[in-house]
Structure formats: C-alpha cells, structure tokens
Amino acid sequence: MSFFVTQIMDEEGGISYGLTGAGYAALVIIMVAVWLIGCMVSRNGKKRISTKQLVFSAAAMALAMVTSGVKLIDMPMGGSVTLCSMLFICLIGYLFGLRTGLTAAVAYGVLQLISNPYIISIPQMLTDYIFAFGALGLAGICANKKRGLVWGYLLGVLGRFFFTFLSGMIFFGSYAAYYNMAAPVYSFVYNGAYLGLEAGITVILLLLPPVSKGLLKVKQMAAEV
C-alpha cells in the first residue's frame, strides 16, 4: 500500500491501516523531533525545557504509558478507563506550564500512535492521537492556580474529549445506527462514558489530602532548579 502504512481489511469489509517498520521509525523520529524542538526553542534567552523538566517529563510519560495498559474497562469500539494514565500527562503541564505541557502531550500522542495504532485516514489519525492526547497539555493553563492540578486535569480531559467527540461523530458516526442514535449523540455518550468515569475516579483521588500534599511536594521539588 505504502512505504509507511499497509492496508488492513477486517471481517466485515472495513478498511483500516497499520504501520510498517518504516512507519514506526518515522513516528519515533517525529516524537524525538517534537521533544528536541521543545528543548531548543528559547524564551528570553532561556531554554524552554531544562534538564530537570526533561527528567520529570520523561518519568511522567513512562508512568502514563504503563498505566494506560492497565485497563479497568475496555470499550468495544476503542477507548478505555485506565489507571489514571491521563493524570501523568496533565501533571507535566501543572509542574512546568503550558508550553512544556503541550510539547510533552503531543509527544505522548505520537507515542500512543506508535504503541497502539488504529488509522483509517490521516485526519482521523491526527484527531485521535496528536490533537486528542496533545490537548492534555492544556492543564498547564492552571499551573499557578489554587487546586491547579484538579482544574488543569479537568481542562485537559475536556480538551481530549472535544477531539474524541469530533472523531467519533465524523469518522465513526456510522456505528450510531446500531444504537438508534444520531452520530453526535452516540459520540458524546460513548466517549463521555469512559473519559468521564476515569476523570471522576482521578479527581476523587486528587482531592484526598495525602495525595494532594504529596503532589504539592513534587511541584516544589520540580520548581527547585
């Protein structure tokens, strides 16, 4: 089919695309490039992402990948309730601000695409992976606010929901007929169910005093440059 992707046909005749070895290599290069650009671009003569930020961010992304594999509920058409995996990506924005948060979140989106690709078109791929996971970086907007991690996390999840809702409505709306729903309603209910449940569980954990105090300590350590 292509040097980077190969065509896959399911039992019902649906067509999707898988990555070839070259495709995986290209995505790894893209992820590294995104990360390096974030490191090299300067603001007021200072590096946007310091060594400490890189270390913290890499650790958070690793935790996100591990916990994303622990699925409490696995949805039939994609998506799952994981062990608070989105929290670790939102945590990067909370610790280091919007720019670092968005850079890490986009790189994480590429990492998710590498590890678990489902591609039916380029717009769908961008929406489901780059934009949806990248939106988790919006948590950085609330980095310096009271209960900034809680509000930032909710903002990041809302951003991801927006893009998954668009994807479900535009690219997977045909499944709505099986449930006698309109495509927007189907996408809203389907994606809202698993993202909302994981968000609810995570926020409850964040509001527990030991957890909130521990994460505040982490933020203080991250700020000690």
N, C-alpha and C positions, 0 to 999 in steps of 0.2 A: 504493500500500500504506500509506504513512505519510508524514508531513511530513519525517521524518528518515531513513527507510530505504525501500528498494524491494526487492521480491521478485524473486529470480533462480532460474530453473529450468534445471538442466543437462541434457545429452543423455540421461541415464539417469533423468530424472524427479525427481532430488533437488532439494530446495529450500534455498536459502541467501538471505542478504540483503546488499544493497550499500547504501552510504551515499549519500544525496542531498547536494546542496550545503549544505542546512541542517544535515544530519547532520555533515558535515565541519566546518562552522562551530561547531556545538555542541561537538564534541570539542576543537577548538582552544581554545574558551573554558574548557572543563573543565581542559585541560592548564595553561593560564595561571593558572587559579584555584588549582589544586593547588600550583603553584610559588609564587604570591603568598602563600598561606596559610602555606606553609613559611617564607617570608621574614618574615612579620609576627608569627607566634606567638613569644612571648618565653619565655625561661627565665632566672630570676634577674636579670631586668631587662635582659638582653642579647638581641639578635636571634639567632634560631636560625641563620640563614644570612646571612653577611656578604657584602659586595660581592665580595670575593676568592673566596669559596666559589661565588657565582653565576657568576663568570667561569670558574673551573676546571670547574665542573659543566657549564656550557653547552658548553665546549670538548670535554669528555669525551663528552657526549651527541651532539654533532655527529660526533665520530670514530666513536662506536658506530653511528650511522645510516649513515655512509659504508661502514664495514667490514661491516655487516650485508648490504649489497648485493653484497659480494664473496663469492660462494658457491662454496666448494671442492667441496661435494657438495650437491645439491638433492634432497631426498627427495620421492617421488611424491605422498604424501598430506599435504604440509606439513612445515615444519621443514627446517633445512639446517645444514651445517657451514660457518660463516663464518670470516672472517679475524679471529678473536679478538674479535668485537664485544662479547661479554658482559663481557670484561675491563674495558672502559672504564666501564661502569656500576658494576661492583664496585669499581673504583678510587675512585669518589666516596665510597663508604662507608668505604673504607680511609683516605682522606685526611681526612674530616671527621666520621666517626662514624655511628652507626646512624640517627639522626633525619634528617640531611641525605641519607644514602644511600637511605633508604626514600622520602623525598619525591621525589628525582630519579628513582628507579627506577619509581615509579608514573607520574610524568610521562612517562617514556620509554615505558612501556607504552601510554599514550594516543597518543603519537607513532607508535608502531608500528601501532596500530589505524588511525590516520589514513592512514598511508602504504601499508599492505597489509592491508586489512580482509577477514576471512572470518568471517561471522556466520551461525550457524544458530539461535541463541537468545541471550537476554540472559545466562543463567547460563554458557553456553559462552564468550561474549564476555568476561565478567568473568574467568573461569578462565584462558583462553588469553592474555589480554593484560594486564589490570590486576594480577591475582594472580601470574601466572607471571613476568612481567617485573619486577613490584614486588618479588618475592622476592629478586631480585639485590641489593637494598639490604641484605639480611641480612649482607652482607660487612662492614658497619660494626661488627658484634659483635666482630670480631677486629682492629679498628683499631689497638689498642695492644699486640698480642701479637707475639712473635717470629715472623718469617715471616708476619706478619698478612695480607698480601695473598694469599699462597698459600692459607692456611686460610680466609680470608674469601671468596676466589673459589670455592673448593670448596663452602663452605656456601651461597653464593648460587646456584650451579648446582644443588646438591641441592634447594634450595627451588624453583627453577624446574622441575626435573624432577618434583617432587612434584605440582605443579599440572598440568603437561602430561600426566603419567601419569593423574591423575584425569580430565582432559578426554578423553584417548584412550579410557579404559575406559568412561566414561559416555556420551559424545556420539558417539564414532566406533568403538565396540566392534563394530558390525555388519561392519566390514571384516575382523575376525578370522576370520570363516568362510572367507574366500578363502584363508587360510593354514593352515586346520585348527587354529586355536589358540583358547584361551579368551580372552575380552576382556582380562582383567588381564595375561595373559602377552604378548599382542600389543602392548598399550600399553607395557608395561615394555621389551620388546625394541626396539620401533620408536623410542620416544622416548629410551631409553637409548643407542641406537646413535649418533645424531647428536650428542646433548648430551655423551655420554661421550667421543667422538672429539675434539670441539672442546676439551673440558676437558683431555684428555690432552695435546694439542698446546700449549695455552696454558700449562699448568703446566710443561712442559719448557722453554718459553721463559722463564718467570718464574724458573726455577732457574739460568739462565745468569748467571754473575757480572756481565757488562756490563749486562744488563737489570735485575737486582736492584739494582745500585748506582745505575743511572740513576733507577729508580722511588723509591729512598730519597731521592735528591736532590730529586725532585719533591715528596715528602712534607715534606721540610724547608722547601722554598720555600712550600708551602701553609700551613705552620704559622707562618710569619713574617707575622703580622697587624699 
